């Protein structure tokens, strides 16, 4: 009897595995942080071998904690940090260099050159994306141009590209499956979201041979079976989605117009748009939410590059907290932000501004400013950025936000969630299971093998844990919004 589905949740700062039962409850979890590399200002890298080692380790650890053998595990699903780019040698399975992380800005100048050549509209029409260093395509080009021998090896058909999902599936299946799903493909700036194919014109534009690219499949089908000499050998790998799309699915935002925000390293707000893509007029991204069977669902997305990572910076950079959990109590020790506003553009600004040269800005500091005020301003900066995206999304969709479903680590911060509700003037709904990113991957994998019989069945498992409602006086809301707009104005470089 199959009892479990294992979700591999490979994030920007840690690898996790969660074992879910048939009721959608997490019964075991294992997590390991891994090394962040910052070789130059604006550069962010990971060791892809360390990503695989940590993810493999936590997968086995979580399975052992649950007492789950291959006989009891129905499937494995994968969700991952998106856009992070790995290129490896197909013959050895070894990466040609460190992975270039989604936050990395090294290709900003090349992106500027694409804009100057008037290619923005063509790229957006095909991919739904803004031209930005965020996406994988220009990162692949950088590797081919800068790693000795890479361009020749690629032209000889020896190299493979993958986002993190592809890398994990390749290693899980012993190198037998070089595949990705439509959601991760749609974040490369190389994938046509209308034809659901790699776009030859875009590949040629960036000098990338199609032989490097993985086969693109749906989010819920068997990609291969585990074959890496472990206790889960033989288990189907049958679900994959980029972390934000997976969270949208795990939150059961399956009706058009439903919206979720994930508060992780960055913040990612997605709205289900149904079966037709909406091209944004307000600097949002059009992306694929998921594909199940032959049905494709699209989404509008606003991406915030720095959210939870600003709390890490308060800990590691400023040293004003010893652990991330301390930030809420420190911020709550003052009544308000004391006039301090923190725009956390530590790796540029994402939607709706898309200013890749913006730097972090703290305004309103006086002799009376304390560490608590800065901590509070940092949390409020996360909420303000979310507010800016909601405003753009409402304009694109032509509807006012009814409620916002939230998940991710920082969604457990009650001070932040209440402030979010106040400035949005809407309900913020936190589910019982906040690990919705991993849950979405589990659902997609389980649906593919019949562990869960239908979408209707799993949608009944979603439950709210707490609902935050607006309580801040309207005149105070208007004042903080005005002050935030001034802080943004001081931050933007264009």
Phi, psi and omega in degrees: 000125178283128184248335194223159164235137179258128176253127173262116183248094185264101186262186185285329183243349180207159173253134180226156170224136178231132176263123180251144174266185186293339179272004180080018178265138174284123182254345176201145180218147174218143185213142175221133171283157176225171192286138172255130180248133179232074187293333177213166176302128178084357178260137177223127183227157171231157171269110184298328177293324176292323175301311180297315182299316181290320180293319177299317181296313182289330176299311180293320181296315180296319179298319180292320177300323181277352185067033187258119174263174179301329181294330185262349182264119183285324187192164173239132175244151183234134168228149195208155167304131185268165174070337177300133197245126179236133173235128182226162179277122184296336183281323184254341186074010182261136176297149180277345178191179175300151172295141175263120190280153182307328182286346188294139185247013189295340181261017182301317182293322177296320177299322176301321181293325176295321178295317181295333179277002176075031185261001186300311184294319179299315181294319181293319180300320182281317191254342186079006188249155169282148172286114183203153179295346179305321192273165192287327191306311183287338176290318177300312180303318180300316180299314181296327182278334192244343177268121183305129177081356185292317183298318180293319179295322178295316181294334178275002177079019185266346185255151177234138173256146171203147162285178191298328178300315180299317181298315180293317180296318177304312183287321179298322184266013179065034178080011183275333185241117173249088188223164169216176176250169186297330183291314178292322177301323185288356180253011184267343188070020179232000189245130179276114186284354178266316180271344183061040179227154167300136186266116185297322180299319180287321176300316179296321180302323183259001177069039184248118178293139181295339179297340179283340195274142178286157173291135184263123182238178178285179182275349188219082175198164182282118179269336183165184178239155182296130181211069182222028174068051181217177185292347180256011176306136180096347179284135178294138167263110196223014177208140176205140173198144173305152191303322184285323176292323178296321178294321177301318179289317179297330176280000181057041173275065188264357176259140176305137180096344180283146191226141172226156173231129177257125180258088179242218175305314168249186176238137184222115183255122181234141174240128174293122181255359181085207190270000178237131180291140173255118175278124188287143171258003187230036172066027171264169179261145170257127187219167176272127180282313175186163171229122177235121188065230179262001186264123178257133174246135182254164179217155166263141183223140169244128185248128174250122188287326184235116175227269178300332181292343175289328176291321174300322179292321176301325180283307189271326183273308181270331181072026181269353170225154180266334177218156182299330182294339183285346189294325182294314181293323177295314180295326182283352182282353173240153185288328181206189184279001178062025181082009181264133178233133186240111174265105189276061181275057186286340174227044183084177178249133176272217184296149354268016187266320180050058177248098187284352180255000179296145177243157180301143184224131171242121181241157176089016181284134176229181176297337181274356182289133179241173175302325180296320178297319180293320177298317180294318179297326178295314178296316181295328178299325176297314181292320179297318178299320177299318178301318180297322179289320178302318179299315179295321182293319179298322178293316181295316186274343180071024179223154174271141180299126179279315176200163181237119173276138185233152176202185183091166187304315184285349177291346177279355179276105185295324178299315180295316183293322178293318178296322178299315178299318182299311186280340175274342185055047179207166178288139172247122189245120179255128183279165175299314177264105180274352177276052187287338177296309178294321181297320178300317179295321178297315179300314181298318179292317182292324177297324184295332184249009177080012177295319168249137191280332185198164175298322180299321181296312184285334180296335178287349181275344183288133178221144176277139176263320180206143177243123177264134180239150184299138179222352182282136177303143186299324180294326177289321176300314181299320181295312183291328176295318179297316180294323177296317180300322178294320179295319176298317180301326179283341184271322186296142181261358183220000000 
